[in-house]
Amino acid sequence: MTKIAKDFPGQTVICTFEVTPGTAHDVIDALNAAYDEVISRQPGYVSGAVHLNDAQTRIATYSQWRDRRDYQAMLRSAEMRERNRSINAMCRHFEPVMYEVIETWQVRGSSDAATAN
């Protein structure tokens, strides 16, 4: 399960994909297959998620890795290079970016006030 926390010691990667409503589900199918068959089986993989906006024009993936080198090794594998070429061909644009979690907010206890972790 993906847990977003500022004390996460690993690498967070958010990748955005610009797609058309006609290709959105093809890209999602390719991403789901990549996560199921390759990405989630790589050393250092922690968790991930795939998101689609309401207009079906943007997809975002969120993944967590033990270390940025694990993520980079996965990207360099022959299998993922081939899959990324195929996914890229279905997108207008896609961009993976490595992030550090700075802060998270959630409702705590019975109060409706959001608090930082």
Stockholm file with secondary structure:
# STOCKHOLM 1.0

chainA/1-117         MTKIAKDFPGQTVICTFEVTPGTAHDVIDALNAAYDEVISRQPGYVSGAVHLNDAQTRIATYSQWRDRRDYQAMLRSAEMRERNRSINAMCRHFEPVMYEVIETWQVRGSSDAATAN
#=GR chainA/1-117 SS CCCCCTTCCSEEEEEEEECCTTTHHHHHHHHHHHHHHTGGGSTTEEEEEEEECTTSSEEEEEEEESSHHHHHHHHHSHHHHHHHHHHHHHCSEEEEEEECCCCCEEECTTCCCEEEC
#=GC SS_cons         CCCCCTTCCSEEEEEEEECCTTTHHHHHHHHHHHHHHTGGGSTTEEEEEEEECTTSSEEEEEEEESSHHHHHHHHHSHHHHHHHHHHHHHCSEEEEEEECCCCCEEECTTCCCEEEC
//
